[in-house]
Amino acid sequence: MPTDALEGSQQRQDIEDRLATEHDMLTVFCSDKDFDGHYSHFCKQILWPVFHYQIPDNPKSKAYEDHSWKYYVSVNQAFADKIVKNWKKGDVVWVHDYHLLLVPGMIRKKLPDAKIGFFLHVAFPSSEVFRCLAVRKELLEGMLGANLIGFQIHEYTRHFLQTCSRLLSAEAMTDGLQLEDRFVDVVHLPIGIDPVSLAEHRREEEVRRWVDLMRERYQGKKLIVARDKLDHVRGVRQKLLSYELFLNKNPQWRGRVVLIQVALSTSEKSELDATVSDIVTRVNSLWANLAYQPVVYLKQDIDYAQYLALLTIADALMVTSQREGMNLTSHEYLTCQDGEFGEKKHGSLILSEFTGTSSLFGGNDLSVNPWDYRACAEAIKTALEMGDDEKARRWTKLYEAVNHHTGSHWFGEFMTRLDRCYEEQARRDQTSVPRLSMQALAQQYKRTERRLFILDYEGTLVSWGPVNKIIPVSPQRTLDVLNDLLLDERNTIYVMSGRRPEELDRLFRRVPNLGLIAENGCFVKEVGRDAWTEMADPEQISRWKDSVKNLLDYYLERTPGAELEERRCSLIFHYKSAEDYDTAARQASDCASHINDSCEEQRVHAIPLDGCVVVEPIDWTKSTAAEKVFENLRRSLGPDERHRSPVDFLMVVGDGREDEKVFKWANGLGEEGVVREVVTVSLGNRSTEAGATLTQGVSGVLMALQRLAALS
């Protein structure tokens, strides 16, 4: 409502007091100009179209002329200020939808320790579309103020991760984004309806009266129903054209089927309205008579009782959105088809494949592409002619999905995940990770008998040597420290590296009884063995390499000075020596995004690192190799001892992002009581899963290991 006129008045105060006392709400007042610029302009003319794959840059659009961004910022800031002013420790902030994308980041600036969740209720487009926004980075950074970001379905989650990877050069993982100073979890959780509340409303006398009235009115007719906003995204025009084609091709159904289309008005000045009215008029003029009207078109909403009655008596619901998040009308329709009012309809659901809902239903709906009129017309025919057994089977599966993904399930699941990821992030936060205590480490070492060390190589045991440069010899001090530790037979050591097996053989030939992990987990050489075990499937590796090489060659041609390194299990795109580093970094970011988008099914991913992009298998990592090593040690025990852990001391030291999974795995063994003493150590000052940090770098690691060797 307009609020400028209320400035300083008692009425404004009364509104604020009543919302606070009766509804437990805080009021955010914005100027009328700010609200209009924010909602009518930026939200509806820029964000809404882009999120639904419509670029607001056609001749009829004034989207980029009205400078509405500043109003969007202003309204978001008003919300953030109100929250910051009233926030108390322990409060949870949950921000919803595209109207408030900047609020999480604004709150995070003022309240670095707040627990913030964000959920987007509409689709999230591919990076190609999102990058068209002039303020793309500001919007993403605003969202990334949250601890947990939620989307309706996996596709939107993937688009968001790829967009952040491409536009912000953030490292995208399957479960979230690793930023420089913290981790942001990203999940998909489909929202649903409240079946309990719906059931109560359906029992009202008014609903029953309308059901009886409409059954009588449409006796002997098959009913297809639809209720949509009349905007370009909802596909009302496509639906009517498909229905017209159906009647053209199936004369036997004329006079026996009615489409009831409820069209909710929107703020759009609608040529669409005129187009839709023309189609309705044409269809009705062709096949209507005194007793029959093929399309009933209502240009206003109906009340809730009529709506529920309509869903109850329908033989099919038709949704032809060109893009949409969750279409909850389809959930309500399926619930209303359960036979509460006598006959069990088990009507069919014709649903656009471009809705988020479509991914929930496992093919039990009649999925259509709204632009394919022939297929839509065929789906109408299938829906009307489907046998009762087939309808019941499909409806049962659909109803199960609706009853599982309810509103309360969505709410509970999101809050549980927000609690969990907030605690994990707090644990990971650098400020809460203590420095490694040499005294405590020495005590843990002395009171154990069977010890396993898993040590990263580059940046941990040696302080130089990017993986594409040949290191002729490992520094002597590193070799001496490892040999000293191995003098104690109770110690087992594995060194893990991104290098090739033959390089590691050469580097550590003077350290007998050392275990090795090469190419970030694709090869393992067990202690006392001469041969390497290849963890990954060679055929699978060669298959994905062929397709990825084509992509990398494309980017190589466009990045002078960059080079491609091929290893047995990975490919590395190096651009540190590129002629124009900034352009090369952008190309590399695009390259990683492209590979992650197109090669997911081949189980590979691209990881942007400093000066390079590494493409490697998802299924074989340093962590999976560490698990293999642990299991092999367990198998080496006698049959009577295999129920217990093969070691009682486990120490993992690393400095890179790929070491984080090994820290997490090792910490899990400690938390579950499998291994008595677990020490995980990260170098440097980045956020980490490790239980301790060492800030002296490689020399600190070697000093710590030397001290342990002296205790044996």
C-alpha positions, 0 to 999 in steps of 0.5 A: 500500500502507498505509505508516503501519506502516512509519514509521521501520522498516528495511523502509521504507528497503529499499523506497526503496533498491530502487526507486532502485537497481533501477528508478531511481525516487524514492519518495513516502511519504504517510500512509494518511489522506492517500492514502485522502482523496486517491485514494478520495475526491477523485479517485474521488468528485469529479474522476473523475465531473466529468471524465466529465460526472457531477456528484457532487451527487446524494442518493447522493453524499457527495462534498462532505461529506468535506472530501477537498480538503485530502488531495488538496493534501497528496499533490500537495505531497508529490510536488512537494516530492520533485521540487523536492528532487531537481531539477537544471538540465536535468531535464524534469518530466512530470506525468500525469493528474488525480491530480496536477493541482496539482503543476505549479503547486507546482513552478513556485513553487519552481523558476520556470525548470523545464521542466514538461509536464502530460498529462491521460489522461481527458476534459476536460469543458465549462466548464459542467460544470467550473465546478461544482467548488468548487476550480475555480480552484485546479485550473486554476492548478495545471495552468497551472504547466506550460509545455505542457499536453497532452490526448487530442483537440481537443475537450478542448483547446477545453474547457480553453481556454474554461474558463480564458478563462471562469473565469480571464479568461485570453486563450485563443488557438488554441495556448495561453493568454496569462497576465499574465506568461507564455504556456502552450502547449496541444496535443492528442496522442492516446496509442496502444499499443506494437505491437512489444510487443503483437506479441511477446506475441501470438507466445507459445505460451499465446496460440496455445493459447487461440486454438485452444481458443476457435475450437473452442468457438465454431465456427460462431458470430459473436463480439462481445467487450467488456472494460470496468470495471463503472462507470456511465461505461463503458455496460455496461448500455446495451450489454446492453440494445442487444444484447437489443433486437438479438436481439428484432428479429433472430430469425434471429441467435439461436443464431448470435451470442454476446456475451462481456462481461468486466467488471472490478470497481471500488471502486464499491458497485454497484447497477450490478452487480445491474442488469447481472446481471439483464439477463444472466440475462433474455437467457440465460433467453429464448434459451439452450439446452444448446448455446447461451448468448447472453451469456457474462458474466465478473465478473473479469478474464481473463489477458493471453493469454486477452484477446489470444486473445479479440481475435484471434477476435472478429468485432466489438468493442463499446465503449459508454462514455458518456464516455472518453478514449482507448479503447486496447482498440479499438487492441489489437483492430484490431492483433489482427485482422491475420491473424497466426493464419491467417484475416484476420478484419478484424472491425468496431469498434462505438465510442461517439462519446463516446470520444476514440478516435472522433475518430481513426478518420475514420468507419471505425468504426461510431460509436454513441450509447450512449443510442440503443439502436435505433441500437446494435442496428442497428450490431450487425446491420451489423457482423455482416452487413457484406461482406468487402470493406467490412470489409477497407477499413474495417479497413485505414484503422483499422489505419493510424490505430492504427499512426500514433498509437502510444505512442512517437509520442505520447511523442516528439511531446510531448517535442519540443513541450515542448522547443520551447515551453520555448525559445520561452517563455524567449525571450518572457520579459521578463527575456530581452528587452533594452531597445532600443539606440538606438546599434545601431538607428542603425547598422542604419538607416544601413547599409540602403537600403530600409526598411519601418516598421509602427507600431501607433497606439493606445498606441504613436504616441499615448498616449490614446484608447480605440478607441470614443472619437473622436480629433478630431486626431492629436497634432501631434508624431506627425504631424511625426515621420512626415512627417520620416521620410517625407522620406527616399524610402527609407522606407515607413511603415504605421500599423496600428490597430483604428479604421475606415478613415474615421477613419484617413483623417481622422487622417492626412490631413496625412501624404501617402504614408503606408500605413494598416491599419484594423480590425486588418487587415481593410482596407489602404490602400497608399502613394500610393493613395486607395482602401482594399482590403477584405481580408475577404469582406463576405458572410462578415462580414455572415453571422457578424455577424448571429448574433454580434449576437444573442449580444451583445444577450443579454449587453447586456441583462444588463449595464447601462451596457455598449454595443455598437460595430459596425465594418465587420469587427468588433463590440466589447462595451464594459463600462468604463462599466458600473454594476457593473464586476465583474459586467460583467467576469464577463458579458464573460468568459462572453460571449467563451467563448460566442462562441468555443464557438459561432462557431468554424466561422464563423472568428471569435473573441472576445478579452477586452481591458481593459474590452471584448470584441472579436469579429473574424475569425480569418483577417484580422489585423494580421499577415495585413495586414503580409504583404500589404503586404510582398508588394505591395512585392515585386510593385512591383519589376521582374520581374528583382528579385522573387526578392529581398526588397523591403526590407532593414530592417524595424521593427515597434513595438506595445504590445498582444497583437494586435501579437504576431503581427506581431512573430512574422512579422517575426522569422521573416523575419529568422531565415530571412534574407529581410530583413537587419535586423529590429527588433521593439519592444514597449512596457511590461513584458508577456511578448512575441515582440519582440526589444527593449522600450521602457519610456518609452512613446509618447514613447520611440517618437517620440524613437527615430523622430525620431533615425532621421529625423535620420540621413537 
